[in-house]
Amino acid sequence: MSRGRARIYNLITLIVIILAILWIVYVVSRLAGPPPAPTTEAVIVPTALVLPTETDTFTPTFTHTFTRTYTPTQTPTETLTPSITPSFIPSNTPITPTNTLTLTPVPTSTIEPSVTLTETPVPSLTITRTIEPTLTDTPGPTAVSFTPQATVPPPSAFPFEVRDDQVIFTTNFANIAGCAWQGIGGQVFSIDGSPLPGIRVHVFGNGLELFADSGSNTLYGPSGWEIAVSNVVNTGTYLVELQTPQGTIISPQKSVTFSANCGSNLALVNFRQNRPF
């Protein structure tokens, strides 16, 4: 019994010695380390008060400058055209009688005709404005032209439809069952062609009624789905449609008939959204 107590006392003594050594090491490390950096109080400088100043506002003024434009007018002028009116005065040839009764010609004095300036009025310039007749285009009877318009099919009663309205048969590639399997799979796409998960697919027929959600089997794509209808190939016929989670049908039913061929035991049926719902 005394040996047990001695061991306890020895253990306590050892722990005290270890704690004392650790304390001495801590005190020596604090004394050997650099003194703590002095702390200074931060001085807060008050923000200078800036008074608002008045700013001149520029107000534009408009000054009208009037200019006088001289427009020359055409004034007819009178032109004096000299006209020469000759006046002829008959010459006076005196006859001097002689004893011999011989007529001797005497040179006559010829009076040159005088120039008379006659003022001939020039007709005034008269500007006559001729108004051209305005031709008015009188529309005739309008010819009615008929342009054939493309026939737009009426909108579908369902917001989804089978893409390209076709079923593609191929061999089973989505599982390892091979020919010991027969099923229907595909994808569901939105209006812009992006994958649309979360749409319920309903397959029924030949006593079966099965469901799957788009996006539950990504081996067919991001919005892929798959429903197995048999573990052997057969010639069964099934119907495929889309539904809301509440069971409302949102696509037409598509019939799928198998040919009991191992190379076409997977029917791919893809749906596409054609309007909001």
C-alpha positions in Angstrom: 0.0 0.0 0.0 2.9 2.4 0.8 4.5 1.6 -2.5 1.5 2.8 -4.4 1.4 6.1 -2.5 5.1 6.5 -3.1 4.6 6.1 -6.8 1.8 8.7 -6.8 4.1 11.2 -4.9 6.9 10.5 -7.4 4.6 11.2 -10.3 3.3 14.4 -8.8 6.9 15.5 -8.1 7.9 14.8 -11.7 5.0 16.8 -13.1 5.9 19.8 -10.8 9.6 19.6 -12.0 8.5 19.5 -15.7 6.2 22.6 -15.2 8.9 24.4 -13.4 11.3 23.8 -16.3 8.7 25.0 -18.8 8.2 28.2 -16.8 11.9 28.9 -16.6 12.2 28.4 -20.4 9.3 30.7 -21.0 10.8 33.5 -18.8 14.2 33.2 -20.4 12.7 33.4 -23.9 10.7 36.5 -23.0 13.8 38.2 -21.5 15.9 37.3 -24.6 13.3 38.5 -27.1 13.0 42.1 -28.4 11.0 44.6 -26.3 7.5 45.2 -27.4 6.9 48.0 -29.8 5.6 51.2 -28.2 2.1 52.0 -29.0 1.0 55.5 -30.0 -2.5 56.9 -29.9 -3.9 57.8 -33.3 -4.6 61.5 -33.6 -7.8 62.2 -35.3 -7.6 65.4 -37.4 -11.0 67.1 -37.9 -12.2 67.5 -41.4 -11.9 71.0 -42.7 -15.2 72.7 -43.3 -15.6 73.7 -46.9 -18.2 76.3 -47.5 -20.1 76.2 -50.8 -19.2 78.9 -53.3 -21.5 80.5 -55.7 -20.9 79.6 -59.3 -21.8 82.0 -62.1 -24.4 80.6 -64.4 -23.9 81.4 -68.1 -27.2 82.5 -69.7 -26.9 82.6 -73.5 -28.6 85.6 -75.3 -29.6 85.7 -78.9 -28.9 88.7 -81.1 -30.7 89.1 -84.4 -28.7 90.8 -87.1 -30.7 92.1 -90.1 -29.0 92.4 -93.4 -30.4 94.2 -96.5 -30.1 92.4 -99.7 -30.2 94.4 -102.9 -32.2 92.8 -105.7 -31.5 94.4 -109.1 -34.5 95.0 -111.3 -34.4 95.1 -115.1 -35.4 98.5 -116.4 -35.8 99.0 -120.1 -33.7 101.8 -121.6 -34.4 103.9 -124.7 -31.9 103.6 -127.5 -31.7 106.4 -130.1 -31.1 105.0 -133.5 -30.1 107.6 -136.0 -31.8 107.4 -139.3 -30.6 109.2 -142.4 -33.3 110.9 -144.4 -31.8 112.3 -147.6 -33.3 115.4 -148.9 -32.7 116.1 -152.6 -32.9 119.7 -153.9 -33.1 119.9 -157.6 -30.1 121.7 -159.1 -30.6 125.1 -160.7 -28.8 125.3 -164.0 -29.0 128.8 -165.4 -28.9 129.1 -169.1 -27.1 132.1 -170.5 -28.2 133.1 -174.0 -25.5 133.9 -176.5 -25.6 135.5 -179.8 -24.9 132.3 -181.5 -27.6 130.7 -179.7 -25.2 128.1 -178.4 -25.9 126.6 -175.1 -22.9 126.5 -172.9 -23.1 124.3 -169.9 -22.3 126.0 -166.7 -21.1 124.0 -163.8 -23.8 123.7 -161.2 -23.5 123.8 -157.5 -24.6 120.6 -155.9 -25.9 120.8 -152.4 -25.0 117.9 -150.3 -27.9 116.3 -148.5 -28.1 117.2 -144.8 -28.2 114.5 -142.1 -31.3 114.6 -140.1 -31.4 112.8 -136.8 -34.8 111.2 -136.3 -35.6 109.9 -132.9 -37.0 106.4 -133.3 -38.5 105.1 -130.1 -37.3 101.7 -129.1 -40.1 99.4 -127.9 -40.0 98.8 -124.2 -39.0 95.5 -122.9 -42.0 93.6 -121.7 -41.5 90.4 -119.7 -44.3 88.0 -120.3 -44.5 85.0 -117.9 -45.8 81.9 -119.4 -47.3 79.4 -117.0 -46.7 75.9 -118.1 -49.7 73.6 -117.6 -49.3 71.2 -114.7 -49.9 67.6 -115.7 -51.9 65.8 -113.1 -51.5 62.1 -112.9 -55.0 60.7 -112.6 -54.8 57.2 -111.1 -56.6 54.6 -113.2 -58.3 51.5 -111.9 -56.0 49.7 -109.5 -55.0 46.3 -110.7 -55.6 43.6 -108.0 -52.7 41.2 -107.8 -53.0 38.0 -105.9 -50.0 36.6 -104.2 -50.4 33.0 -103.0 -49.6 32.7 -99.3 -48.1 29.7 -97.6 -50.6 27.6 -95.7 -49.8 27.8 -92.0 -50.9 24.7 -90.1 -53.1 25.4 -87.1 -51.3 25.4 -83.7 -51.0 22.1 -81.9 -53.4 21.4 -79.1 -50.4 20.1 -77.0 -47.3 22.1 -75.9 -45.1 19.1 -76.8 -44.8 16.9 -79.9 -42.7 14.0 -81.2 -39.6 15.5 -82.8 -39.8 15.0 -86.6 -42.8 12.8 -85.8 -40.7 9.6 -86.1 -39.6 6.6 -84.1 -36.0 5.4 -84.5 -35.3 1.7 -84.0 -31.8 0.6 -83.1 -30.0 -2.1 -81.2 -29.8 -1.9 -77.4 -26.8 0.2 -76.4 -27.8 1.5 -73.0 -27.5 -1.7 -70.9 -25.7 -5.0 -70.9 -28.9 -7.1 -71.4 -28.4 -7.3 -75.2 -31.2 -9.2 -76.9 -32.7 -10.3 -73.6 -34.3 -6.9 -73.4 -36.8 -4.6 -75.2 -37.6 -1.0 -74.4 -38.3 2.6 -75.3 -36.0 5.6 -74.6 -35.3 9.1 -75.7 -35.0 12.7 -74.6 -37.2 15.8 -74.0 -36.1 19.2 -75.4 -37.4 22.8 -74.8 -38.4 25.4 -77.3 -34.9 26.6 -77.9 -33.6 23.0 -78.3 -31.9 22.7 -74.8 -32.5 19.6 -72.7 -35.6 19.7 -70.5 -35.5 17.4 -67.5 -38.3 16.7 -65.0 -41.0 15.9 -67.6 -43.0 12.6 -66.9 -43.0 10.0 -69.7 -46.0 7.5 -69.8 -45.7 4.2 -71.7 -48.6 1.8 -71.7 -50.0 -1.1 -73.7 -50.0 -4.9 -73.7 -51.1 -4.8 -70.1 -48.3 -2.4 -69.0 -48.4 1.1 -67.6 -45.0 2.5 -66.8 -43.6 5.9 -66.0 -40.2 7.6 -66.1 -38.9 11.2 -65.8 -36.8 12.9 -68.4 -33.2 13.2 -67.1 -33.4 10.0 -65.2 -31.1 8.1 -67.6 -28.3 10.3 -68.9 -27.0 7.6 -71.2 -29.5 9.0 -73.7 -28.5 12.6 -73.0 -28.9 15.2 -70.3 -32.7 14.8 -70.5 -32.7 11.1 -71.3 -35.2 8.5 -70.1 -35.7 4.8 -70.6 -38.6 2.3 -69.9 -38.1 -1.5 -70.4 -41.2 -3.2 -71.7 -39.9 -6.8 -72.0 -37.0 -9.1 -71.3 -37.3 -10.8 -74.7 -37.9 -9.3 -78.2 -41.5 -9.4 -79.4 -43.9 -7.7 -81.8 -45.8 -5.8 -79.1 -47.3 -2.3 -79.7 -47.1 0.4 -77.1 -48.2 4.0 -76.8 -45.9 6.8 -75.5 -47.0 10.3 -74.2 -45.9 13.1 -71.9 -47.7 14.1 -68.8 -47.5 16.7 -66.0 -46.8 15.6 -62.5 -50.6 15.9 -61.9 -51.3 13.5 -64.9 -52.4 16.1 -67.5 -51.5 14.9 -71.0 -49.2 17.4 -72.7 -48.3 15.6 -76.0 -50.0 13.5 -78.6 -49.7 9.7 -78.2 -47.1 8.0 -80.4 -47.5 4.3 -81.3 -44.4 2.1 -81.2 -44.5 -1.4 -82.7 -41.5 -3.7 -82.4 -40.5 -6.3 -85.0 -39.0 -9.0 -82.7 -35.6 -8.2 -84.1 -32.6 -8.1 -81.9 -31.1 -5.3 -84.0 -34.1 -3.1 -83.4 -35.1 -3.9 -79.8 -34.7 -0.2 -78.7 -37.1 2.4 -79.9 -35.9 6.0 -79.6 -38.8 8.6 -79.2 -37.7 12.2 -78.7 -40.1 15.0 -77.7 -39.8 18.7 -78.4 -41.7 21.6 -76.9 -43.5 23.8 -79.4 -45.0 26.5 -77.1 -45.2 27.5 -73.5 -47.4 25.5 -71.2 
